[in-house]
Amino acid sequence: MKIRLKPSSGFTLVEIMIVVAIIGLLAGITTPSVLKARDTSQLNAIINNLRLIESAKEQWALDTRQGSGAVPADSDVGPFLKLNVMPTPIVGETYNINPVGELATATTPVKLGTIPAGGTVNLP
């Protein structure tokens, strides 16, 4: 008869390998959805910034009695935006105010969803 003084404790190498494999599998499954969610949220933030610019442009046109085709500068639209500044770029995009009557656009330097690098984001 064997008498054990201490019970054997700890994990075997196989158990540790199984846990690591499961964690790797879960990380592999979730990574693409996290990247897609990041692109979608960045695109939505750019669209919201375009809405702010468009609203400020329309307010400028009404305030200064400008008609369709008038082109406001950044400094003209600034007073109608929060803190008198254009929205902060999300991914380094360039905002194009465009003339009154045309919607504002943004040119992105990186690929966002279906929009290629160097593509234009338009208001829906």
N, C-alpha and C positions, 0 to 999 in steps of 0.2 A: 504494500500500500504506500502510495506517494503522498506526502504531505506538502502542500504548497504554503509557503509562508506569506507571499504576496501574490495577489491575483495579477495576471498579465494584463496590462492596459496599453492603449495606443491604437493607431491605425496601421493597417498593412499598406504596402506600396500599391497594391491593386486598388484598394478603396480610395486612396488619394488620387490615383490616375483617373478613376471613374468620375470623381467630383470635378477634377480639372477639365475633363472632356465635356461634361454637362455644362459647366460655366462657359467654355469656349463655344459650344453649340448655341447657347442662349445669346451670347454676344454676337455671333454671326447672324443670327436671325433678326436681332433688333437694330443692328447698325444701318442697314439700308432705309428702314422706316424713320430713324432719327435724322438721317441726312435729308430725306425728302421733306420731313417736317421743318427742318431748318431752312431749306430753300423756299418752301411755301410761306413761312413766316416772314422771311426777308422780302419776298415779293409783295406780300400784303402790306408791309411797312412802307415800301416804296410807293405803292398805290395810294396809301393814306397820305403820304407826303405830297403826292401829285394833287390830291383833292384839296389839301390845304393851300397849295400854290394857286390852283384854279379859283378857289373861293376868294383868295386875296386879290387875284387879278381882276375878278369881276367887281369886287368892292372898289378897287382903284378906278376902274372904268366908270362906275356910277358916281364916285366922289369927284372925279375930274371931268366928268361929262365927255368921255371918250367913246367913240363909236367902234364898230367892228373894223378890225384891221389895225387898230392902234397897237403899238408895240411898247409895253412897259419894260423898264430896266429893273434890275434886282433892287436898286435903291428906291424905286417907285412902289414896288410891291411890299418892301420891308415893313413899313409902318402898319400894314394890315395883318402881319404875322406876329406870333408870340415872340416877345423879346426883340422885335425889329430885325430878325435874322432869318435867312432862308433855312429850311429844315436841314438837319445834319445828314450827310450821305450815310446810307446803311452799309453798302459794299463798295463805296467809291464811285457811285454813279454820278452823272452830270444831269442836272435838271434844266430842261429847256422850257422857258416860260411861254414862248410863242405869242403871236398876236391875239388880240381879243377876238373871240369867235372861233378860235382853234383851241383844242384841248392841250394842256401842258403834257410834255413827255419827259422821259428819262432815258438816258443811254447808259447801259450797264457794262462794266469792263469784264464781268465774269458771267458764266452760264448760270441762269436761275430757272429751274424747271424746264419749260419748253423754249425759253428765250435764250438764244445763243450769246456767247461773249461778243460784246460790241452791238448787241441788239437793242431795240427800242421798246420801252415799257409804255403802254398807252392806258388811259383810263378806260374801264369797261363801259 
